[in-house]
């Protein structure tokens, strides 16, 4: 599944999940949650693609806008969406 949507503040949130049914239950095999600002710069990207084996939480990791890749726990759509929503609310309240 791949979805791209525009958020209320003009940012873009795109995510992709590959889900496999195991014992009659859906299990996320791979994910990528990509959040970018309205000017198309990266805000954050969470994924579990196996391209950073040096990260302690491999394969789960977080890409930061300055190019750093940091450890991250396994995340799901609702956790990421909640973080985005809380960040946008804080930014709206500061403005």
N, C-alpha and C positions, 0 to 999 in steps of 0.2 A: 504494500500500500504506500502510495506517495501522495502527499497533500501540500499545497502551497496556499497560504492565506495572508491577507493584509490585516494587521492589527489595528486597533482603534487609534493608535498614535501615528500610523503610517508606516511602522516597521513591518518587516516580512518575517513570517515563521514558516519554515518548510521542514517537513519531517518525512522520514521513510522508515517503515518497519517491515521486516520479513518475519512472518509468523508461521509456525508449524504446529499442527495439532498433534499432541502426544498424549496418549491415554485419554482421549476425548476432551483435552483441555488445550487452549491456545497457549503457545510459549513463544516469546519473542526470541528469535535467533540472532538477528542483527538489527541495529537501529542507528539513526542519524537524525538529530534534532538541531536544525540550523536557524539561528536568529540573527537577522541583520537589520541595521537601522534603515531609515527611509532614504539615506544617502548611499545605501548599498554597502556599507562597511560592516564587517563582522562584529556582532555583540558577543555571542558565545556559540559554540557548537559542541554538543555532546555526541559521542559515538563509541561504538565498540568494534570498529574496524581494526584488524590486527597489524597496524603499521607503526606502532610505538611500543615495542617489547621492552624498552628501557623504563617505562612507567610502572611504578609499583602496583598499580591497580589494573595492569594489563589484562584484558584488552580494553577495559573501560577508561575513557579519558575525556578531558575537556580542553577545547581550543580557546584561547583567549585572543582578544583583538590585537595584542602586541606580538603575536606569534608564539607565545609560550604554550606548551602543552602540559597540562597538569593532571595528576591522578583524580579520578572521579569514581564514585560507586555506580553500580548499575542503576540507570534511571528509566522511567517510563514517561509516556506522553503526559499524564496528569501531573506528575511531579515537575516536569519542565514547564508546562503551561502555568502552573501555580507560581513558579519562580518568576516567569515573565510577567504575569499579572501583578504580582506584588511589586516588582521593580517599576513597572509602568505607573502603578498607583502612587508610589513614592515620588517618582519624577513629576507626575501631574500635580501632586500636593506641594512640591517645592517651587513649581513654576507659577 
